[in-house]
């Protein structure tokens, strides 16, 4: 292939960097589990990833995905690196190429040398095993340097441009440590700033775009549930909606119509902030009765020091009470936090509903949640919120969670 590569290398146009967007990476490796691992590491660093298992897939990937980085897994029994390098030169790839393989691999050294000779932008190779921080150092020049958006990004622009997506954080049975659902959390993937936290774009309660954002969350959650079902990794989902959205009768009817009718659908939980929920208890009680017929339940979110306002009621329209993370994190060593959590659990038990501890970030938090009697736990100890594809992979590989 040498003569062809020499000719192609001399006329490669400069295309890398033409987009000011979140960096994209293609992970090329013949082994599925290695592709999944490297994709997960890159996604944690802020990349949008795609995968290919062989040279035949690479050409289409270069055209459709426009990757800034090719992470090329090198193994004696793996892909044909020569064909990969030939395609990269032929397609005038002007991004970065990062080869990864065993420290003493002759093939790895050859790929590095040949790639440099023919003008490919070869990064210093990765030798396995490697840490995420080592990978970050290699690709640092591709990561966005711009600060987070200020002022806040307008949610109307994000909705119109299609920048929004849902990320998922698992909910875990406190006693068995088995996955028992997931909460959908909205995120923005901005073309300049990458993944933007909700504080920068969630509108005020009376913003006219709040309804559009709520409808996006509902529609995308249903789509994602079907995606998970197809991959045999479906879970019961929770979404966050404002009480003001549920005040509109047509909105509730539309929500009920969108719920999956598939027999595998275990139900949808709508989480409502405790301040709103307590303020609109009577209305939510009426709404909950209608939605229960469609396998939709209401949950109260961020319940903390305001728990006494739910005492001495004949009934509540909620199927779950979730303790605010500020009272859960560190509750193992803080008597005041522990007292608030205990009251929330007792309140839930008194009404015959489930209690959730959000913000479990350490073994001490988990022990405290178990001792207090929480039914479900959620927090960084078991996993941060993650994009849909990564969450789908995690449901297949870690059905029983082990916080160790």
N, C-alpha and C positions, 0 to 999 in steps of 0.2 A: 504493500500500500504506500510505500515511501514516495514514489514519483508523484502520485496523485495528491498526497498530503502537502508536498513541497509547493505544488502549483496552487492549491487551495489556500495555503497559509499566506501566500503572497498577496492575495486579493480579498482578505476577510474584512468586511466593513465593520465599523465601530458602532455597535448597537446597544451595548450594555449601558445602563444608567439613563435610558431615554424616558423611563417612567419614574415619577416621584411617588412611589407607593410603598406599601408594606412589602418587604422582600419576600420573594418566592424561591422555594427550593425543590428540586427533584431528587428523591432518594432512589438510587439505582443499586439493586442487589437482588441476587437470585433467590435469597431466602426470605420468606414472608416475615418471620419473627424478627429478623434483623432490620428489615425495612420499617416495621412497626416501631421498633425501639428507637431507631435514628430519627424517624418522623416525629415521635413524641418529644425527643430532646429538642429538635429544631422548633417545634410548635411552642414549647415552653420558652424559647428564646425570642419568640415573636414572628416566626416565619409562617407563611402559608405553604403547606407542603403537598406534593403529589408523589406518586411512586411508579416505578417501572421495574419489571423483573428481567427484562432482556433488551438487547439492542433494537429489536423490531419495534418496540414500544417507544423508544427514545425520540425518533424523528417526529412522530405525532405530538409527543409531549412538548418538544421544543417549540412547535408551532402554536399549540393551543394554550399552554400554560406560561410561556415566556419566562422561564426560570432565571433567576439571578445567580443561582448556585446549583451545581451538580455535585451531590455527595455520592461518590462511587465506591461501593464496597468491593474490595479485592480479596478473592480467595482462590486457592488452587482449583477447587471444584465448582467455582461460581461462574459469573458472567464472563464474556470474552472482552477484556478491556481494550484490545486492539480495535475491534469493531466500534466500540463506544467512542474512542478517540477519533477514528475516521469520520464518524457521523458528526461529531462536534465541530470538526474542522470544515467538513463539507457544508454544514448548515450555518457556518459563520458565527458560531456561538461566541459571544464576547463577554460572558459572565465569568464567574470563578468556578474552578474545578477543585474539589477536595477529595483526594483518594484516602481511603481508610483500609488498613489491613494489619497483619501481624508484623511485629517489630523487625524480624529478620527475613521478611518476605522478599524474594528476588523479584517477583512480579510487581510488587508495590514500587520498588525502586525503579524498575524498568518503565512503568506507567508514568512516574514522575519525570523521568528523564526525557522520554519521548514526547510527552505533553509540552514540556518546556521548549524542546527543540522546534516544535511546529507552532509555537506562538500562543498556545493556550495559557490562560492565566491560572497557573497551578499554585494553589496555596500550599504551605508546608503540610506534608501528609500527617494523618492521624494514625497512631499505632494503638491497636487494641490490647487490653481494654482502656477506655478513656473516660474521663469525667465530663459532665456537662460544662463545667467552667473551662476546660481545655478546648472544647468545641466553640464556646463563646469567643475565646481569644482568637481562634482561627478566622471567624466570620464577623468580627467586630465591625469591620469597615462597611458591611452591608446593613447593619442595624440602624434604624432611624436615630438621628441625633437631635432632631427638633424637640423642643419641650412640649408637654401636653398642651392642648388647645386652650387658649385664653383670649377672649372670653369663651364661654361655653359654646359648643357646637349646637346649632339649632336642630331639634329633633325632627322638624318638618323636612329639612334638607336631607337628614339621614334616612328618613323613610322613603323619600322620593328617589334617592340615589341607591338604595338597597344596601346600605352599610351595616344594617342591624342583623344580629343573629342571637341565638339562644345558646348559653353555656349551661352545663349541668353539674350539680354537686350531689353526690349520693347521700341518701338517708339510710342509717344503719339501725337494725334492731339492737337495742342496748344490751340484751342478754346473750343473744346468739352471735352477734357481730356479722349477721348476714344482711346483704343489701336488701332494703325494704322500700325502695322508691328513690326519687330524685327531685330536686328543686330546679326549675328552669329560671335562669337569671339572664336578663338582657344585656348584651354587650354591643359596642360599636367597633367595627374594623374600619377605621378612617384611612383614606388613601395616603395621607401624609404622616399622621401620628401613630398609625398602627392601632392596636386594641386600646380603646378609650374607656375608662371606668364610668359607671352610670352617673356619678356625681356631675359629670360634665355635660350631660345631655338629657337627663330625666326632667321633664317640664314640671312647672307648678301645677297644683291640682286643677286650677281653672283654665289652664292653657288649652286652646281649641285643638291642639294636636295630641292631647292626652288620650282621647278616644281612639285616634288612629294608632297610637302606640299600643294601646290595650288590644285592639283588633289584630295587630301584627303578632303580639305575643300568643294570642289564642290560636291563630291560624298556623303559625310556625310550630307551636307545641304539638298540634295535631299531626302536622306533616312529619315532624321528628319522631313522634310515636310510631307512625307507620314505618319510617326508616329503621327504627330499632327492631320492630317486629320482623321485618324482612331479614334481619341479621340475627334473629333468635336471641335478642338481648333486650326485649321490651321490659319496661318497668312502669310502675304507677307514678304519674307525674304530678307535680305541684307547680302552679304558676302564681305570680303576684299581680293582683288587679286592685285598683282603687275602688272604694265603696261607691264613689260617685258614678262610676261606669255602670255598676249593677243597679243603680236607681232608675235607669232607663228601661222600661218594660221590653222594648224592641231588642235592646242589647242582650237581655237575659234570654229571650226567645232565640236569637241568633246563636248565642253560645250553646244552648241546648241542642240546636240542630247540627252544630259542628262536631259534637262529641262522637267519637268512633262507635259504631255499632258492632264491631268485631267481637266475637265471644271471648277473645283473649284480653280485651280491655278491662282493666281492673278498677278504673275510676279516675277522675280528675279532681284534684284538690285546689281550691282557690284560696290563697293566703291574703289576708287583709290586715293592714297595720292596726295595732291595738287601739290607737287613739280614734281612728275612723270607725272601727268596729264597735267600740263602746258607745260612740256618739249616735250610731244608727242601728242600735240593737233591734228595735221593733221592726224596722223595714227589712233588715237582714233575715229576721225570723220568717217573714213571709216569703222572701226570695229563696231561702234555704229549702223550704217545703216543696217549692216547684222544681228546684234543681235536683233534689234528691231522687226524683222520679227518673232523672236522666243520668244517674250515676255520677253526680257532681256534689262534692261536699265543700263546706266552708271551714277555714282554719284561721285562728287569730294569730297574728305575727307580732314579734317584738313586744311581748308582754313582759312587763317588769314591775316597777314600783306601783303601777296603776292597777295591779291585780285586785285590790279590795273592791274596785268598782264592779266587779263581776260576782261579788258575793250576794247571797240571799235572793237570788233570782229563781223563779219557778223552773226555768229552763233556759238554755242558751242554744243558739242556732249553729254551733260549731262542733265539728267532729274531732278537732285537735286544738291544743293550746301550745304555742311555741314560746319558750322562755327566751328573752332577749339575750344576745350573745354577751353583752356587757356584764350580765349577772352569771353567766355560765363559765366564761373563761376565767380561770383562777378561783373558781368556787371551792376547790378542794382545800384552799388555804385561807379563805376569806369568810369569816363567820356571817357578815352582813349579806354577801352574795348568796351564801348557802341558805340563809333564812328565806330570802326572796324566792329562790328556786324551790325550796320545800313547800312554801305556800302555794306556788303555782301547781306543783304536782298534786297536792292535796285538793286543790280546787278542781283540777281535771278529774281526779278520782271521784270526787263528790258528784260531778255531773256525768260520770260514766263515759268520758272521752279520753283520748290518748294525749300524753304529754311529750313534747319534743324539746330536747336541749340543743340549741344552736350555738356554735362557738367552742366545741370540744377540740382543744388544740394540744392537749398533753394527756399522758396516762393518768395524772392526778385528776384532771377534769373528767375523764371517763369513769374512774373509780367513784368519784363524787356523784356523777349522774346515775350510776347503778345503785349506789347506796340510797339516793334520794327517791328512786323509783321511776325515773323517766322511762318511757316506752321506746323512744327513738332518739338517736343522737346524730349530730351533723357537725362537721367541722374539718379543719385542716389535718387533724390526726388521721382522717380517713380519705382525704383527697380534697384538693382545691377545685373550684368550678373549672370545667374543661369543655373545649369545643365538642360538638356532636360526635364526630368520627372518633376522636380520642376516647370519649365516654363509651361509645359502642365497643371499642376494643377492650376497655377496662372491664366491662360487664362480662366479657367472654373469658378473660384471664384471671379475674379476681371476684368470683361470685361470693366467696366467703372472705370478708375483710379481716386482715390481720394487722393491727396497728403497730406490730413490731417492725 
